[in-house]
Amino acid sequence: GQAAAVSRLRGVLLEMHQRLEGALSELETNRREVLPLAEEALEIGQAGFRAGRFTYLEIAEAQRAVLEIRQQMIVSAHTSLRLVTEMERLTGQTVYP
């Protein structure tokens, strides 16, 4: 009956909230920690390349790493927005203002 439907909805919302928190946490970790380190490594590599200490392939690999991190951040942001939208649709309430 209605109690079972409410219980299922709570379970769905709890799972979605946990996934949302995970996506937001990953996004924040990448933004604050991972991306700055990768960008710093790329800058150091580019300086080393100009000085003849690194190959173009090594620089390309560092660029690829930065791009992959940025791509993952986009995926995390998209996932977060999708989950918020779905939670708001299910509850009829604003989840995150």
SVG drawing of the C-alpha trace seen along z (x, -y; Angstrom):
<svg xmlns="http://www.w3.org/2000/svg" viewBox="-2 -28 70 30">
<polyline fill="none" stroke="black" stroke-width="0.4" points="0.0,0.0 0.9,-3.6 3.3,-2.9 5.3,-0.5 5.4,-3.1 6.7,-5.7 9.3,-3.3 10.5,-2.5 10.7,-6.2 12.7,-6.8 15.1,-4.0 15.5,-5.4 16.1,-8.9 18.6,-7.7 20.5,-5.9 20.4,-8.9 21.6,-11.2 24.5,-8.9 25.5,-8.9 25.1,-12.7 27.4,-13.1 29.9,-10.8 29.9,-12.8 30.1,-16.1 33.0,-14.8 34.9,-13.5 34.3,-16.8 35.6,-18.8 38.7,-16.6 39.6,-16.9 39.1,-20.6 41.1,-21.3 43.8,-18.6 44.1,-16.5 43.8,-19.0 46.2,-21.6 48.8,-18.8 48.4,-17.7 48.5,-21.2 51.7,-21.9 53.3,-18.7 52.4,-19.8 54.0,-23.3 57.1,-21.7 57.2,-19.3 56.8,-22.1 59.6,-24.0 61.7,-20.9 60.8,-20.3 61.9,-23.8 65.2,-23.1 65.6,-19.8 65.0,-17.5 61.7,-16.0 60.4,-14.6 57.3,-15.7 55.7,-12.4 56.1,-13.1 54.5,-16.5 51.6,-15.0 51.1,-12.4 50.9,-15.2 48.4,-17.1 46.4,-14.0 46.3,-13.5 45.0,-17.1 42.4,-16.6 41.2,-13.3 40.9,-15.0 38.9,-17.8 36.7,-15.3 36.0,-13.4 35.1,-16.7 32.5,-17.3 31.1,-13.8 30.9,-14.4 29.1,-17.7 26.7,-16.2 26.0,-13.3 25.3,-15.7 23.0,-17.9 21.1,-14.9 20.6,-13.4 19.5,-16.8 17.0,-17.1 15.6,-13.6 15.4,-14.1 13.5,-17.3 11.2,-15.7 10.4,-12.8 9.9,-15.1 8.5,-18.2 10.9,-20.2 14.2,-22.0 17.0,-19.8 19.9,-22.2 19.1,-25.9"/>
</svg>
